[in-house]
Amino acid sequence: METYTAMREDRQMLMIMHLSQLLDFVTGIGGFIVPLILWATQKDKIHDMDEQGKDIMNFQISLFIYSMICIPLVFLFGLGIFLLIVIGIVGFIFPIINAIKASNGEPAFYPFTIKIIK
């Protein structure tokens, strides 16, 4: 006999998951670990958690990759400093925008994201 568990809609938890990315600015890695834990534990329980969790993880991984690419550019051209600032601004602004979208029931969008987790 199959059991079916209904997924609940929890916009507040989705909003918290998006905002938890801002922990990167406080702890350095918390903005990756906390959303990962929330996504892994709640993806089968909350509607849209799996999709938005994948988007957040892809965004965080993409920001890391872009940051690693910028480090040699700092030494070679000095352009990397400007790009790291842009990455920091994007990493700060888009979690807030998408938290607001999640609280309104709208789909999240993270620009320049590499789709690693599908």
N, C-alpha and C positions, 0 to 999 in steps of 0.2 A: 504494500500500500504506500503510495506516494504522499508525502506531506508537502503542503504548499504554504510557504510563509509570505505573507503580503509585505511588500516593501512600503514603508511609510515615507511620507514627504516631510522632510525636516530642513527647511530653508536656513534655519539658524545654524545648524551643524555645518551645512555647506558654506555659509558665510564665515564661520569660525575657521574652517579648513583653508579658505582662501587667505584670510587675515593671518593665519599662523605662519605664512611664508615670511612675514615681516620679522620673525624671530632671527632671521639671518643677520639683521642689522644689530641685534643685541648679542646673540650667542655665536654667530658665525656659521653654524651648521643646523641649528634648530629649525630653520625655515625649510629644510629638506626632511628632517627626521619626523617632526610632528605631523605634517600632512601625510607622510608615508604611513605612519602608524594609524592615523584616522582613516585613511583610504583602505588600508589592508583589513582593518577590523570592522568597518561599517559599509563596505561596498555592496554586500549582499542584503543589507538591511534598510538602506536609505535610497530612495529614488534619485537618480542622477549622480549619486556619489561615485560610482565606478567611472563614468564618463568624465566628470569634472576632476576626479582624482588623477586620472591618466593625463589630463591636460596640465594639471599642476606639476606632476612629476616630469613630464616632457619639458615644461617651461623651466623648471629648476635645473634639469640636466643641460638644457640648451644654454642657460645663463652661465653655467659652469664651463661649458665648452668654449663659449665666446670669451669668457674671462681668461681662460688658458691661452687662447689665440692672441689676446691683447698683450700678454706679458712680454713676449719677444718684440712686439711692436713698440713697447715702451723703450727698449734698449736700442732698437734700430732707428726709429724715426721720431719718437716722442708722441706719435699719434695715438699710441695705446692708452695714454693717460686720458685723453679726450674720450676715447671709446669706453674705457672703464667707468667714467663718469656717466656716460649715456646708459650703460648697462645698469648701473646703480639706480638711476632715475627710473628706467623701465621696470626694474625689479621692485621698486617701491610703489609706483603709480598703479600698475596693472593688477596687483592683488587687491588693492582697494577698490578699483573700478569693478572688478569681477566679483568681489564680495557684495557690492551693492546690487549688481545684476543677479547674483544668486539669491539674495534676499527678496528680490522682486519676481523670482521664478524665471528669469531670462537665462539663455545659455551663455557660458563664459567664452571669452576669446582672448588668447594670448598671442601677440604678434611675434614673428620671427622664431617660432617654435619648431624644432625638429621632431618629427613624429617617430620616436624611438619605441615607446610603449604603445601598442595598438589595441 
